[in-house]
């Protein structure tokens, strides 16, 4: 049984799109002097297209109803659909950065499963934790609370 899919939030989509368009238009504010700063202008164009491209990627994921969820098998940790299986999870915690004040749900797999997860996700190096950043999903508090509750219920069966 699949749980509710927590879609990508509108905030990063709109923020990245707006920043990309502003950075794209920035060099045109002084078009006569633009040629003097050609390397900076090229960098701004490339950077703006990266921001706009990523916002379009997030928007497509939202429209296709791709997001973060869990099912009987495990927890989806990214928009590519990579999972951490319930039997591999050691703990799930809330993390708030004191420097950037970003919040996230962090899933820690048991150390004995790092290599298995690395191979399944086709990564070069194993990760000791997997973070779901709250700014990227809708209803992040609800996501965290429901995930913790589901994991506690599953932990009793494993």
C-alpha positions in Angstrom: 0.0 0.0 0.0 1.5 3.3 -1.1 1.2 6.3 1.2 0.3 9.8 0.3 2.8 11.3 -2.2 4.3 14.6 -0.9 4.7 16.7 -4.0 7.4 19.2 -4.7 6.5 22.6 -3.1 5.8 25.6 -5.2 8.3 27.7 -3.3 11.5 26.3 -4.8 9.9 26.2 -8.3 8.9 29.9 -8.2 12.0 31.0 -6.4 14.4 29.4 -8.8 12.4 30.5 -11.9 12.3 34.1 -10.6 16.0 34.2 -9.7 16.9 32.7 -13.1 14.9 35.2 -15.1 16.3 38.1 -13.0 19.9 36.9 -13.5 19.2 36.4 -17.2 18.0 40.0 -17.6 20.7 41.5 -15.4 23.3 41.9 -18.2 20.8 43.7 -20.4 20.5 46.6 -17.9 23.6 48.2 -19.5 23.6 46.7 -23.0 26.2 49.2 -24.3 28.8 48.1 -21.7 28.0 44.4 -21.9 30.8 43.5 -24.3 33.4 44.8 -21.7 32.4 42.1 -19.2 31.9 39.2 -21.6 33.1 36.4 -19.3 30.8 37.6 -16.5 27.9 37.9 -18.9 28.5 34.4 -20.2 28.7 33.0 -16.7 25.4 34.8 -15.8 23.7 33.3 -18.8 24.8 29.8 -18.0 23.9 30.2 -14.3 20.5 31.6 -15.1 19.7 28.7 -17.5 20.8 26.2 -14.8 18.3 27.8 -12.4 15.5 28.0 -14.9 16.2 24.4 -16.0 16.1 23.1 -12.5 12.9 24.9 -11.8 11.4 23.3 -14.9 12.6 19.9 -13.7 10.9 20.4 -10.4 7.7 21.6 -12.1 7.6 18.5 -14.3 8.1 16.3 -11.2 5.2 18.1 -9.5 2.9 17.8 -12.6 3.8 14.1 -13.0 2.9 13.5 -9.3 6.4 12.4 -8.5 7.6 13.1 -5.0 8.4 11.6 -1.7 6.4 8.7 -0.3 6.7 5.3 1.3 5.1 2.0 0.7 5.3 -1.6 2.0 8.8 -1.9 0.6 10.5 1.3 1.9 10.9 5.1 1.8 11.5 7.0 -1.4 14.3 9.5 -0.7 14.6 11.5 -3.9 12.8 12.5 -7.1 14.6 9.7 -9.0 12.6 7.1 -7.0 15.5 5.7 -5.0 14.4 3.8 -1.9 15.7 2.9 1.4 14.1 -0.4 2.5 12.4 -0.5 6.0 14.7 -3.3 7.1 17.8 -1.1 6.3 16.7 1.9 8.4 18.4 2.3 11.7 16.8 5.7 12.7 14.9 8.6 11.3 15.5 12.1 12.9 14.6 15.7 12.4 17.6 18.0 11.7 17.7 21.8 11.9 20.8 23.6 10.8 22.0 26.3 13.1 23.9 28.0 10.3 21.3 28.1 7.5 18.2 27.3 9.6 17.1 24.7 7.0 15.1 21.8 8.2 15.2 18.2 7.0 14.2 14.7 7.8 17.3 12.5 7.9 17.2 8.7 7.4 20.1 6.8 8.8 20.5 3.3 7.3 22.3 0.6 9.4 26.0 0.6 8.6 25.9 -3.0 7.3 23.6 -1.9 4.5 25.6 1.1 3.1 27.2 -0.9 0.4 23.9 -2.6 -0.7 22.2 0.8 -0.9 25.1 2.3 -2.8 24.9 -0.5 -5.4 21.1 -0.3 -5.7 21.2 3.5 -6.2 24.2 3.2 -8.6 26.4 5.7 -6.6 30.2 5.9 -6.5 30.4 6.2 -2.7 28.1 5.0 0.0 26.1 7.6 2.0 25.8 7.3 5.8 22.6 9.2 5.8 19.9 10.4 3.4 18.2 13.8 3.8 14.9 15.0 2.6 15.0 18.8 2.7 11.8 20.4 4.0 11.9 23.4 1.6 11.4 21.0 -1.4 8.2 19.3 -0.3 4.7 20.3 0.5 3.5 19.8 4.1 7.0 18.8 5.4 5.9 18.6 9.1 3.1 16.2 8.2 5.5 14.2 6.1 8.0 13.9 8.9 5.4 13.0 11.6 3.7 10.4 9.4 7.0 8.9 8.3 8.2 8.6 11.9 4.8 7.0 13.0 4.9 4.5 10.1 8.6 3.6 10.8 7.8 3.0 14.5 4.9 0.7 13.5 7.0 -1.1 11.0 10.0 -1.5 13.4 7.9 -3.6 15.7 7.2 -6.1 12.9 10.8 -6.3 11.6 
